[in-house]
Amino acid sequence: MSLHEQLAALDAAIRGVRAGGQGCVFVGLDGRSGAGKSTLAQAFAAAGADGRAAVTVIDGDDFYAGGSAATWDHRSPVERAEQVIDWRRQLAALEQLQRSGTAEWRAFDWAAGDWDGDIAPLVETPTRVQRRSVVMLEGAYSCRPELHDVLDLRVLLDVPVDLRRARLLRRDGAAYQADWDARWSGAENHYFGTIMTPDRFHLVLGADQPDPP
């Protein structure tokens, strides 16, 4: 599927939920690293002027649980998949939006010097968002079972491994990709192979075309 086709399929699925009387649609956009989740979410939000619903996008990386590479290397793939994202804070933000129409949280501080404290380092200034017609939580692990009660639509972006690896290589470089593969591919294999298999999603979007030059 091209990006245009992905956008059209996502839009149709959201319209289908809204046709059932749902005022605001809460969407989880999940997928492995390099699948293009952020690109799709940003493109969908930007397309609101073309007749699609207004979208609030929540970056799942804001809720990284903390911990250095050395810390994660001492954990099993199962533990990494369970602990890498603080889903409790994600759930709290989504529930705030459901109840009051607004939410705020402090994102993980990626520039902090110490990631291994008892409490994950967070930026000082909170992120504040308002509920729009669509609330989209995007990022790996964004459709985990603990969030199902607040997600109206669970979407998997399922992209061939060669395309994902090419994107990661272009984005992060060979050394980073090799380091990432060694640490996190097993966690994603566990999550998408055991916890959130494709049949647990309402919509699966593929991408069988290379990125444009």
N, C-alpha and C positions, 0 to 999 in steps of 0.2 A: 504494500500500500504506500502511496505517496503521502506527503504531509497533508495535501488537500483532501485526499480520501479519508485519512485519519480524522481530520477536523469534521468532515461531513458525517462520518459514522458516530463520532462522539456527540455531535450536535443532535443527531436523530435520536440517540439513546436518551439524552437529557430531555428532549421534547417529549419522548414517550413517558418518562416519569412524571413530567409536569402535566401531561394530559390526564393523569389520574387524580388531579386535584392538588398536587404537591406545590406549595408556594415557592419555597426555596429548596433546591436540590443540592445535597451534600455528596460530593464525588471524591473517591479515592483514586488517584492515578498512580499505579504501581508498576514496577518493572526493574530489571537488573540494571546495574551501572552501565552507562553508555547507550541505553535504549532510546533516549531522546525525550524523556519525561518533561524536563524543564522547557525544552523547545516547544513541545506540543502544548503545554499549559500556557506558556506565554503567547503563543500564536492564537490559541483559543480565546484568551482574554482580550488580545488586541483586535480580534475579529468582532467584538461586540458591536462596533459601529455598523457592521454589515447585517444587522438584524438578529444576531445571536444575543442571548441573555448576558447581562452584566455579570462579571465574574470576580470573586475574591479568591486570589491564589495564595496558598500557604505553603511555604518552603519547608519540606520535611527535614532538611538539614539543620534548621534552626533548633531542632530537638535532639541533636546528637548528645549521647549520654556522657561523653567525656572519656578520658583514658588515652594514654600514649600507645604507640605501636608495641612497645615492649609489654605493656599491660595486656593488650588484646592477644598477643602471641601466647600468653599463658592460659588462654581460654579455648575451649573446644568450639568447632563450628556451630554447634547447637547453642552454646552459651552466647556466642557472638550475635547470632541471629535474634536471640531473645532479648539481649541487653543493649545493643548498639544504639537504638533509638528509644528515647524516653516517651513511650506511648501514653503514659499517664498524663503528662503535660499536654500532649496532642489532644487527648480525650477531653481534658479540662477546657482547652481553647474551643474545641468544636461544640461542647455543651454550652459554653458561654454564648457563642453565636446563636445557638438554637434558642436559648432562653431570652436573651436580652438584645440580640442583634449586634452586639459589639464584643470584642475580645482583645486581650493584650497578653503578651508574654515577653520574656527576655530571651533572646536568641543565644545559642552557644557562641562563646567568644573564641573564634578560630585564631585570633592573634595573641591569645594569652600565652604566657611562658610556661605555665604548669598545668597540664591537663589531668593530672593524677591525684588531685586533692579529693577530700571526702565529698565535696560538692563540686559539680562541674562548673567551670568558669563561665559566667554569662555576661553579656554586654550590659552596660549601665542603663542605656536608653531602651525602654520597651518598644516592641512592635505593636501597633494598634491597628486593628482592621474593623471594618463594618460588614455586616452581612449584606450580600447582594443576591441576585436571583440564583446564582450558582456559587457555592463555596467549594473550592477544589484544593484538597490536600495532595500535593505531588511529592514523590520521592520513594525510594526503595523502602519497603516495609509499611507503606501507608495504608494498606488494606488488611493489616493483621487482624485476627479474629476479635481482639479486644475492642476494636473500633467499629465492628459491624453494626451495632445497634444505632450508631449515629450516621452511618453512610447509607445513602439511598441507592448509590450506584458504585459498584466496584469495577474498575477498569484496569486491565493488564496490557501493557505495551510490550509485546513479545517480538523481539528483534533477533535475527540470526547472529550467532556468536561472532562470526567474522566481521560483520558490520560494526558490532559493538566494540570489538577490540580495535578496529581501525580508528573509530572515533576516540577511544580512550588514549590510543597511541598519539594521535594528532593533538589531542587536548593536553595531555599530561606528560608525554615523553616515555621512552622505553623503560627507563629505570623505575619511574613511578609505577608504570603499568605492571611490571614484573613484581614489584613489592606489593602492590594492591592484590594481584592475583593470588600470591602466596598467602595473604592474610584473609581476604574477604570472599573469594570465589566459593569456598566451601560453605560459608554461611549462607550465601545466596542460593547455592544448590540445595541446602537443607530447607530453606524457607519456601522457595518456589517448587521444590520437588516433593515436600512433605506437608508443610503447613498450608500454603496457598497455591495449590495446583490450579491449572487453568480452568477446571470445571467449577471452581469456587468463585469465579468472577462473572459478573453479568455481561461484560463485553471484553473481548480479546481483539486487540488491534495489532496487525502485523506490519512489517516493513521489509519488503523483499527487493528494494531498489537501493543502489548505492547513493550516498549523499552527492548533491551537485558539486561540481568543482568550485 
